[in-house]
Amino acid sequence: MILFIGDLHTDFDFLKSLIQERSLRGYNLIQVGDFGLGFSPRTDSDDLISLNSLLKDNDCHLWVIRGNHDDPFFFEGYHEYDNLHLLKDYSVVNIDGYNILFVGGAISIDRIALTKRMQISASYGILEPLWFSNERFHLDEAALHNMREIDIVVTHTAPDYCYPNIGIKNSFVSYFIEQDEELQADLADERKQLSKLFDILKKNNNPVKFHFYGHFHDHDMTENADVSHYLLGIKEVKEFDHCLLAKSSE
C-alpha cells in the first residue's frame, strides 16, 4: 500500500496526524520533496528520530527526496533510520513490487531574495539557513542509461511539457524573473533536463507509466507518451491504485 504526499515544508505534525488519524499500518509513504530539512538545525535531528519512532510503531516506511527547500546534506547518506529513508538522487527502490526511481532537486524562484535575507542576517551575526546553492536538479545520464524496468518516477520538479508552463506570463513568476536575470533561462533548462530524463528511460524501454512531483503548490495531471504525470499540492495525499499499473500494461 502506497501513499504519495506533496510538499510539507517542515509540517512533520501533519505526517504524524496522517498516520495516527488514518490508523495506517504497513504503508509506504512517498514524499515528493520540500520536506523542510535544514532550516532548524537544532531540532531537525529530534524531529527525524520522533517521526522514525512513530513509523516503526506502525510498521510504515517513509521515503523522501530533496526539494529546493531541503538541505541536500541530509540526502547524502549520513542520516540513516530504520523506517525513515532520506534518499540519494537516482536511488531505485522496489516498493510493493514496483521499481521506483527517485530524483530530487529544483530551483527556487525566490533565490535572490532568500540570499539577500541570509546576507542581512549574517551581518548581524545570525546564521539563518534559507537557501542552498546546490539545490537544483542534476541530470545523471550515465546512471539513467544503466536503469531497466523502472515503473514509477518520483521527482520534485517536472518536464517542460507538464503543468505549469513557465513560458506563460505569470505575475507571480514574472516578479522574481525581474529580480533575477538568469532565472527564466535556468528554469527552462531545468525543465528540459527533466524531459531528457524521461526520454532516456523510454529509449531504454523502461515501462514507466506514472510520475509524481510537487514543487509548484498546485494540483494537476498531464498525460504524455503513455506516462501519467501527477502534480501534488501542498500536503496533498494520493493513494496509489495498484490496479492502475496492471491495467496500463494490458
WONOR-V705475 format. One record per residue. N is the residue number from 1. RES is the residue in one small letter. OMEGA is omega as a letter, one per 40 degrees, with the letter a starting at -180 (999 if undefined). Layout:
BEGIN
n = <N N>
res = <RES RES>
omega = <OMEGA OMEGA>
END
This chain:
BEGIN
n = <1 2 3 4 5 6 7 8 9 10 11 12 13 14 15 16 17 18 19 20 21 22 23 24 25 26 27 28 29 30 31 32 33 34 35 36 37 38 39 40 41 42 43 44 45 46 47 48 49 50 51 52 53 54 55 56 57 58 59 60 61 62 63 64 65 66 67 68 69 70 71 72 73 74 75 76 77 78 79 80 81 82 83 84 85 86 87 88 89 90 91 92 93 94 95 96 97 98 99 100 101 102 103 104 105 106 107 108 109 110 111 112 113 114 115 116 117 118 119 120 121 122 123 124 125 126 127 128 129 130 131 132 133 134 135 136 137 138 139 140 141 142 143 144 145 146 147 148 149 150 151 152 153 154 155 156 157 158 159 160 161 162 163 164 165 166 167 168 169 170 171 172 173 174 175 176 177 178 179 180 181 182 183 184 185 186 187 188 189 190 191 192 193 194 195 196 197 198 199 200 201 202 203 204 205 206 207 208 209 210 211 212 213 214 215 216 217 218 219 220 221 222 223 224 225 226 227 228 229 230 231 232 233 234 235 236 237 238 239 240 241 242 243 244 245 246 247 248 249 250>
res = <m i l f i g d l h t d f d f l k s l i q e r s l r g y n l i q v g d f g l g f s p r t d s d d l i s l n s l l k d n d c h l w v i r g n h d d p f f f e g y h e y d n l h l l k d y s v v n i d g y n i l f v g g a i s i d r i a l t k r m q i s a s y g i l e p l w f s n e r f h l d e a a l h n m r e i d i v v t h t a p d y c y p n i g i k n s f v s y f i e q d e e l q a d l a d e r k q l s k l f d i l k k n n n p v k f h f y g h f h d h d m t e n a d v s h y l l g i k e v k e f d h c l l a k s s e>
omega = <a i i a i a a i i i a i i i a i i a a a i a a i i a i i a a a i a i i a i a i a a a a a i i a i i a i i i i a a a i i i i a a i i i i i i i a i a a i i a a a i a a i a i a i i i i i a i a a i i i a i a i a i i a i a a a i i i i i i i i i i a i i i a i a a a a a a i a a i i i i a a i a a a a i i i a a i i i i i a i a i i i e i a i i a a a a i a i a i i a a a a a a i i i a a a i i i i i i i a i a i a i i i i a a i a i i i a i a i a a i i i i i i i i i a a i i i i i i i a i a i a a a a i a a a a 999>
END
